[in-house]
Amino acid sequence: MPDIQLLPELLINQIAAGEVIERPASALKELMENSLDAGATEINVQLEAGGIKLLRVRDNGKGIVMEELPLALMRHATSKIISLEDLQRVASMGFRGEALASMAAVAQVSLTSRHHAAEHAWKIDAQDGNLSAASPAAHAQGTSVEMREIYFNTPARRKFLKSESTEFAYCDEVFKRMALSRPDVTFTLQHNGRMVWQLPAHKALPLEDGKIDEALAQRIAAILGNEFALHAVGVQRRAAGLHLHGLITQPAYSRARNDSQYFFLNGRFVKDKVVSHAIRQAYQDILHHQRHPAFVLFLDMPPEGVDVNVHPAKSEVRFRESNGIHQFIFHTLHDALSAPAVVAEQAAPHTNSIPAREYVPQQQAMPLRQVAEPLAFYDTMFGRNMQQTGDSVVTEEDEVLPNFPTPAFNPQTEIPPLGFALAQLSGIYILAQNQHGLIVVDMHAAHERIVYEKLKTALDQQQIPNQPLLIPVTFAAEPLDIATAEEEQEALHKLGFNIAPISPTTLAVRAMPAMLKQSHAESAARDVLQELRNFGASRALTERRNELLATLACHSAVRANHALTLTEMNHILREMENTERSGQCNHGRPTWFQISIQELDGMFMRGR
């Protein structure tokens, strides 16, 4: 027996089929892509036993002429590319000409099609690589592909298929990806005779001014749920032949798994490391720990700018200008997520309409310090000619916010998005009232984000303002910290610090960022020196800049149980409304919630 020999054609096809048709979901993807390439406006999918026993895809595309039916089931026969130049600028979903041949090698396949110019349809069957003669059949314009008993002739491979429910879950995910990619196409999915999805076609329109058109929003809401749509932000940007648009969700809708992430490149669902990294970078400042963002994004670009011929499944791509693509995606999403506190309509995502019983919030005149006499609280709340005293003594050590006057609003016409402060709860939360109801703010988290964004802006402008200390703060330091303070004077000055040794074991803080509290001078100085010592000035001020500034902001933010005046609370609310990403703290936790009047009415069963 010779050591090297040619393999039989059937065995070659079965080996290659494993690359293209890994499971029923792989076949479903290829068939639905073929239907879209054929110009179908309606695609119907029928499955039995998760696609293991039966997978049928029927469309109303242009169809296949009778003479080309045998070619459709042959490997490397395709109508989509004919030259190397075509391969370098593939615009169709499929192009390899392998899918149907691979199915015919490992399953019982029937192909029925009626070309738009034909009087009737024709049908051809394939099994074990053998093709039947084409015979007349009844079929409307379009094509049906039926695949039965996948891997019936390769039992070893069939054993590796999962349970029917698992295989159906894979098929269902492929179906959702296709349906999301083309809201202008009608899709239906049946499993074991039961209708699972029935999605009517919508005319997809491009995004305008960061908003998504209603048709596309309906398709996304139908598949991913209304909760996704309620927390979504529209995205759109065009530049240098690139167009990125779609929906991304606010961090409050983050997921424990990355199961709600859909990225389409020229209409094709892809998973790409460059894209994934750009999206993670856009969310890094506002997403909590290991949570994952949810999004449906579409990137349209010239086909010659991307290589889709990387993997048989066509789910991996290679960009020719990956750095430019990364920056384009990152900056687009970063800007969309950087909006300050949202307007009133967005501030109540669970409110679909203005409450029937509408309240006009007005700033109450009441001191927000602890009230010695319980009845004095009610005297103040109900206005027995009592005015805000404003006579609380706040020492320089305790003062957390400048005593700015509350901005003047006409409560009849100008209600700020986050409303007016009412009270401080448990020394942790600010309670405020806006036109939709109650706002609850985590004062530490909100103030932390405000200071953090100010520090970032100041550092970008190379001018973090510092405050000389009347009495320097001294503390015992390790030799490495002493050496770091001596070596990294330039970096310390950029960060607004003046830290210098006064003895071999002692450091003195003579100036610090004006935004930070003097009482935290030592802890802030230690953190900065540790960062510079561990990573060096270059990394600390570039790739680890955000982590460093977040630490400093935490030192500056108001702490729990620190009583705030009404003016101070309102100042935080107004700052939030003008601060980017103020909906989340530096660690990705939410900074505020809205409780609408309808929700409060529901809690108390009003109107029932």
N, C-alpha and C positions, 0 to 999 in steps of 0.2 A: 504493500500500500504506500503510495507516495506521501512524503511529509507535507507537501503543499499541494492543495487542489482547489478547484473552483467549487463554490457552494451552489447548491440548487437555487433556482430563482425564488421558489416559495420560501425557503429558509432565509434568504437575503431579505425578502420582504417582511417576514415575521420579526427578524432582528431589528430592522429599521423601524418597524411599527412601534416597537417599545420606546423609541425616542419621541415619536409623535403622539401616539395614543397610549398614554400611561394608564388611563381609567376612563369610564364613560364621560366624565366631565371634560376630558381632553378632546374627545370626539365632538361633544356638544359645542365647544368653543370653535372648533374648525368649521363645523357646519353652519353655525350662526354667522361667522365671518364671511363664508361664501355667500350666504343669503344677502348680507349687506352689500357685498361687492357686486352682486347681481342687481342692485337697485331696488330691493324689496322694500315695500312700505308696510308689510304685515308678515310677521313671523310667528308660527305656531309650533310649540314644542310639546311632545307627548313622551312620557317616561313610564316604564314599568319596572318595579324592583330597583329603583334608583338608577335606571338606565342599563342595568346588567342584562335584563331580558329583552327590553325594547327601548330604543331611542329613535324617535322620529321627528324630523324637522321639516316643516312645510312652509314655503314662502310664495309670494306673488311676484317674484323677480322676472327678468327678461326670458329665463328659460334657456334650454340647451337644444340645439338642433339634433335630429336623430343620428346623423352621421358622426357626431362628436361624442355621443354617449359612451362608447367604449374607451375613447381617449381620456374621458373624465376619470375613469377608474384605473388608469395606468400611471405609474410613478413618473414624476418629473414632466407631466403633461399639464400645461397651464396656459391660460389666455392673458395672463397679467404681466408677464415680462418676456422679452425675447432677446435681450442683449445685456451685456455687463453694465452699460449705461443705465438701463432700466433698473437693474438691481441696486444701483447706487442712489437712486431716487425713488424708491418704492413708495407709492401713494395708496395702494390697495391694502386691505386687511390681510389677505393671503397672497402668496406669490411662489411658494416652493413647489406646488403640484404634488404633494406627498400625502395629504390627509385622506382622501377617498381611497387611494391605493393601499394605504396602511390599514384602513378599516376593512377593506376587502380581504386582506391577508389574515385577519384575526377574528372576523365575524361574518355573519350572513348578511349581505348588503343588497338592498334593492334601490335602484335609482329610477325615478319616474319624473319626466319633465316635458313640458309643452312650451316650445318657443313661441314668442309673441306673434310670429308670422305663420305658424303651423296650424293646420286644421284640427289636429288632435295630438294627444300626448303619446310618448313612447316610453317603454319600460325595459330595463336591463337588470339582470341579477348577477351577483358575484359570490363565489364561495370557494375557499381554498385557492384563490388566485385564478379560477376558471370563470370566464364570462359567458353568459348566455347570449343568444341572438336577441336583438331588439324586437319588441312586440308592441302592438298598439295598446293603449290604455286610456282610461277616462281620467282627466285631470284638467283643472283650470290652468290659465297661464301661470307659469312658475315651476318650481321644482320641489319634489319631496325626496328625502333620503331617509331610508329606514335601515337601522342597524339592529340585528337581533343576536342574542347569545354571544356577547363579547368574550373572546378568548376560549370559545368552545373547542377549538382545535389545538390549544396550548394549555392543558390543565395546570401545568406548573405555574404559569403566570396568573391564571384565574384564581388560584389559591391565595394570591397576595391582595386580591380585592377585599375591601372592608365590607361591613354589613350594608344591607340595603339602605338603611337610614343614613349612614355615613356617606355612601356614594351619592345619595340624593342631595345631601348637604353640599357636597362639592359642586354638583350640577346646579343647584339653586344659586350658589355664589357666582358661578359663571354667567347664569342667566341675568342676575342683577347687574353685573358689570356691563353686559351688552345693553341692557335696557337703559342704564344710566348714560351710556355713551351716545345713545340716539333717541332722544325724546320725541323726535319726529316720526318714529316708527311704532306701529302697534305690536305689542308682544303679548302672547299668552303662554302659560305653562300649566300642563296637566300632569299629575302623578297618580298612577293607579286609578285612573278615571275621575279623580277629584281635581277641580280647578284650584290651582294655587295662586297664580298671578294672572290678572287680566288688566293690562295697562294700555289705555287708549293713546293714540298718537297726539302729540302737541307740536305746534310750530315753534321750534326753538329760535329765539332771537338773541343777538349779542347783548352783553351786559352794557349798561350805561350808568355812568356816575356811581360805580361801585354797587349797583343794584342788579339783581337777577330778574329776568322776565318771568312773568307768572307761569307760563307754560313749563319752563324748565324747573321752576320751583315746585310745581305740582308733581312732576315725575320724581324729583328727589324726595319730596315729602311722602309720596306713596310708597317708596321703597325703603327709605331710612327712617321714616316716622316724622310726625309733626314736631316732636321735641327737638330733633336735629334742626329743622327749619326755623324754629323759634329762636334758637341760639346761634344762628348762622349769620355771617357777615359776607356781603357780596365783594367779589374781587374782580378787578379788570385792569389790565395794563397792556399797552402796545409799545414796542420799541424794537428797532433794527430787524424787522421781519418776524418778531416774536409776538404772540398774543396769549396771555395767560388770563383765564377767567374761570369763575365757578363760585363755590361756597366753601368757606372755612368756618369752623365753630369757635365761639369764645372759649377760653380755658375752663369755664365753669362746666362745660359739657365734655370735659376730657374723659377718656375711657381707660379701663384697666388693661385692655388689650387693643392691639392695632387692627381691629376688625371693622372699622368704619373709615377706611382710608382708600380713596379711589383717585388715581391719577391717570389721565388719558393723554397720550401723545399722538396728535393727529388722528384722534378718534380711537386709538388702540390702548387698551389697559396695559400699563407697564409697571414694573417695580425696578427702580434704579437707585443706586447708592448716592449718586450726585443729588438727585431730587430729594431723596429721603433726608440727607444731611442738611440741605438748604431749608427744608420745612422744620426740622428739629431746631436749627439755629434761630429761625424766626420765632419759635415758641419758647426758647430757652429761658427767657426772662420772666415768663408768666405761667409756665406749666409746672405743676407740683410734682416733684420727685419723679417717679417712674410712670406717671400717667401719659397717655397717648392722645394726640389731637385727632379730631375727626374732620374730614374734608372730602369734597368732590371737586377736582380741579381739572381743567382742560388746557393743555399747552399746544398751540398750533404754530408750526414753524416750517420752513422749506424742507422738503423730504431729503434733499442732498446734505442737509446739516446733521443728519443722524443716521447711524447704521443700525437697521433692525434685523440684519442677518447675522445675529450673534448666537442665538439659541434656537433649536427646532420649535420650541413652544412660542417663540417670538415675544415673550414677556420681558426679555432683557434687551436693552439697547446700549449703544455707545455714541455719545455726543462727540462731534468733531471739535466743538469749542465748549468743553465742559465747564471751565471757569466762568465764562460769560453766562451760561445757562444757570449756574449756581447762584451767581450774584443777582441775576434778573429775578429768579424765583424768590430768593431771600428778601430782597428789598421790597418786592411787591407785597409779600405777605407781612413783612415787618411793618410797612406803612399802614396796611389795612388793620393790623392788630394794635397799632399805636394810638388810635383815636382816644382823646380824653373822655371823661365821663359822658355817657351817651345822653341824647336828648330825652325828653320826658316820655315820648312814645316808646322808645327803646328801653327806657328804664324799667318798664313794666312788661317783660316779655310774655307773661302769662295773661296779660290783659288784651283782649281783642277789640274792645271798644271802651269809650269813656263811660264811667259808672253813671247809672241813671240818677243816683243821688250824688251830686257833685259837690265837693267841699272846696272852699277857697282858703288855703292855708295862709295864716297871717302870723308874723313873728310876735310871739308873746313876750311881754316884759316880765322876766322872772330871773332871779339869781339862781345859778346852777351849782352853787356850793352846797354843802350839806346844810339843811335847814334845821335849826335847833328846835323850833316849835312845830310839831306836825301840822297844826292848823294853819300855820303861816304859809305852808305849801299851797293850800287851797285858797287862802287869801290872795296869794300871788297869781295862781292859775286863773282865777275868775275875776281878777282885775279890780280889787277894791281900792282903786286909786293908788295902787302901789307901782312904783317904777323900778326898773333894774337898778340895783344899788351900785354895782360896779366898784364897791369899796373893799373887796377882798384884797388882802395884802399878799402879794406874790414876790418872793425874794428873787434876787438874780440867780440864785442856785436852783430855784424851783421853776423859774419861768421857762416854758417850752415853746411858746409862740409869741411873736410880736403882737402888741395890743392894737392890731389894725381894726379900724371900724368895720362893722358889718356893711357890705355893699348895699346901697339903697336900691330896693326893688319896689315897684308898684304891684302890690299883691293882686290887683284886679287884672293886670295885663302881663306882668313879668314874674312868672314863678320859676325859679331856678330848677334845673333838672333834678338835683338832689334835695331840693326843698329847703325848709328852715329848721334849725335845731329846736327840739322840744325839751330834751332831758338827756342825762347821762345815766346809763344803767349799769349797776355793779362796778362802776369805775372802769369798765371795759368798752362798752358800746355807746355810740351816739345814736339817739333816736331823733329822727327828723320826719317832717311831713311835706310831701309834694302833692301834685294834683292827682296822683293815682292812689295815694294812701300813705303807708308807713315805710320809711327807709330805716334800715338798721345797719350801722357802720361799725366795723372793728377799727377803733381809733388808732391803735398801734400799727396795724397792718396798713391802713390807709396813709398814715403819716410817714411810715417807712418808705412806701412807694414814692410819695411826693419828694422826700429828701433825696432818695436814690436817683430819681430822674434829674433833679437839680444838680447833683454831683456829677452825673454823666455829662450833662450839657456844659457845666463849667470846665470839666477836664478836657472835653473836646475842644474848648476854646482856649485851653492852656491858661486858665485863670480861675482856679478855685480860690475864692476869697478867704483869707485867713483872719483870725482875731488874736492879736497879742494878749497874753495873759498878764494881768496886773501882778499876780504872784505865781511864778512858775510852779508847775506840778512836778515833783521829784518822786522817783521810785527806784527800788533796787533792781538791777538788771544783770542777766548772765553775760559772760564775756562775748559770746557770739552776738548778742543784741547790741552791745557796746560797739563792736566792730562794724556791724551792719549800719548803725546810726552814723558812724564816721565815714563809711564808704559810699552810702547812698543818699548824700545830702541833696543832690539834684532831684532825685525821685521824690524825696520827702517834701521838698519845696513845691513840686508840681501838685502834690496832694494836699498842700495847704498846711504842712506841719513844719515846725522848727523844733527839732529834737537834737540835743547835743549832750555829750558826757560832761559831768562836773566832777567825777572821780572815777577811778578804775572800776567801780561797782555800781555807779549811780548815773541815771539819765534824768535830764530835765526837759519838760515840755514847756517851751516859751511861747509858742503860738500853735493854733490848730484851726481847722476849717471853721468858718463862722457859723456854718449850719449845725455843727455838733455842739453838744452840751459840755460845758467845762467839767461838770461832775464826772464825765466819762473819759476824761483826758488820758488817764493811765491805761485803761483797758483798750481804748482805741489805738493808742500808741503801740501797745504790745502786739495787737493784731496786725498792724501795718508792718512793724518790724519783722514779725514772723513770716508774713507773706513775702517780703523782700528777701529775707534770709533763705527761705525754702525754694523760691522760684527765680530770684534775681529781678532787678528793676525792669529789664526789657519785657519779660513774660508777664510780670505783675501789672504793667501798664498797658499791655496789649491783649493777649489771649485770656488773661485772668483778671482783666480790668473790672468786669462786671461783678465777679465774686468779691473782689476787694471793696468796691464801692458799696455793694450790698451789705457787707459787714459794717462799714462805717455808718451807713444809713440806719442800721438797726440800733447802733449806739445813740443815735440822735433822736429816734422816734419816741413819742410819749409812751410812758409805761402804764401798765394796768394799775388801777387804784389812784391814778393821778387825777385829781379833780380839775375839770376845765370850766372856764367861764362860758357863758352863752356866746360871747364874741369869739372866743377861741374855737369853739365847736363849729360855728358858722364859717370861720376862716378856713378850717380844714375842709369843709364841704365845698367851698368856692375853689380852693386849691385843687381838690379832686377833679372838679369840672374842667379844669384847665391843664391837667397833667396827663401825659400819655400813659396808656396801659394802667390807669388808676383802678380798674376793676379787679386787679390782682396785686397781691403783695410781691415782694422780690422772690419769694419761694413758691409762687404759683397758687397760693390760697386766695379765695375771694375776699375782697375788702368790704363789700356791702351787698345787701339783699333788699329787694322790693317786696312788700306784702301789700297787695292791692285791696281796695275796699271790697271788691267781690269776694276775695278770699277771706277777709275778716267777716263779712256777712255770712259766708258759708260756715265758718267756725261757730258762729252764734245762731245759725239756722234762721236768720232773718228772712222774712218773705216766704217762709214755708207754712 
